[in-house]
Amino acid sequence: MYSYRAIAYTLTAWAFGKQIPASSQKILSNLREGNLVAKQNIVSEYKQLWQKTSQSVLTKLNSELTSKKIPKEAVQIILRAISNDNPKVLCELLAKGFEDKMSHITKLTWKSNYSIKFPN
């Protein structure tokens, strides 16, 4: 699920010309708090996974745009238009697009994290 969030954040940041977040601070914070606390090394693994996923998304995106001769700006405009020029809306739309890849139980957890919005 963290990779899916990295994809949504990366695409959102790219569409709006913002710096790509290095992680989801809220998700990482949730790993370290509460009744079930992850070991510290898991946080490092999550950060590495995010970086790898984010870089992969950008590489694939740039490759697709170049090979199909699609202007980057055109795709950015489309993504911003479908979200009413709101990064939080776009990020949530992208996140919702991953729901069909999840089991019922995983999907419930995924949806509960829609309250964690794309950072400003």
N, C-alpha and C positions, 0 to 999 in steps of 0.2 A: 504494500500500500504506500510505503514511503517513496518508492520509485514513481508511482503514479502521481503523487503530490509534486515530486520534483519536476516531472514532465509538465504538469499544469502550471506551476510557478515559472518554469523556464520559458514556456511559450507565451505566457502572459507578459512577463518582463520584456521579452523580445518584441512582442506586438506593440508595446507601449514605449519602447526605447529606454527602458529602465535597467538599472543594474540587476543582474540575476541574483536572487537571494542564495546564499551559500548553504542554507538549510531552512527548516521550519523550526524556529526557536520554540514555538509553543509545543509542537510534537516532541521535540527533544526534552523540553521541560517536563512534559507529561510522563516521559520514560523514567525520569528521576524522582518523581513524586507519587504519592498515593500508596495504595496497599501493595501493588506489585511494582517493584522498582527494578529496573534493568541494571545489570552490572555496568560499571563505567566504560569498559572497553566496547560495549555495544553502541554507545553514543559515537565513538570514533568510527565504528563500522557503518553506522547510519550516515555520518558525514561523508565518508568515502563513497558510499553508494550514491548519495545525492550528487556528488561531484561527477562521478562516472556517468550517471544517468543524464545529468544536465549537459555535459559535454557531448554525449552521444546524440542527444536531441538536436543540438545546434549543428553538429556535423551532418546529420541526416537531413535536416531542414535546408541547410545551405546547399548540400549536394542536389536535393530534389529541385530546388529553385533554379540552380544553375543548369542542370540537365534539361529541364523543361522550359528554360528561358522565361521564367516568371519573375517579374520585378518584386523584390522584397517589400517595397513600399505598398504594392497592390495587396499583398496578403495581409500586411499590417493594417491597412485601411479596412479590409473586410472583417478581420477579427475584432477591431475596435468598433466597427459598425454593429456587429451582431450582439455586442455587449453594451450598447448605448454609451460607448467611450468610457466605460467603467472597468478598471482592472479587476476589482473584486468580483464583478458579475462574470467577466470572461473566465477567470480562474475557476469559479464554481461551475460554469457551463462545461469547461474542459473536464473537471473532476467528475461531473455527472456522466460524461461520456464513457468513463471507465466502469460504470456499474455493471454492465453486462458481462464483464470479465471476472466477476466475483461470485462466490457462493452466497447463499442467503444470509448466513451468519456474518460473514465478512462484510457484506454490503450494509448490514445494520450499523456496524462499527464505522464504516466508511462514511455513511450518511450522517452519523452523529458528529463527525468532525467537520461538517460543512460550516459549523459555527466558527471554525478557525479560518479567518479570512486572509487573503493575500495582503502582505504587509504594505504599508504606505511608502 
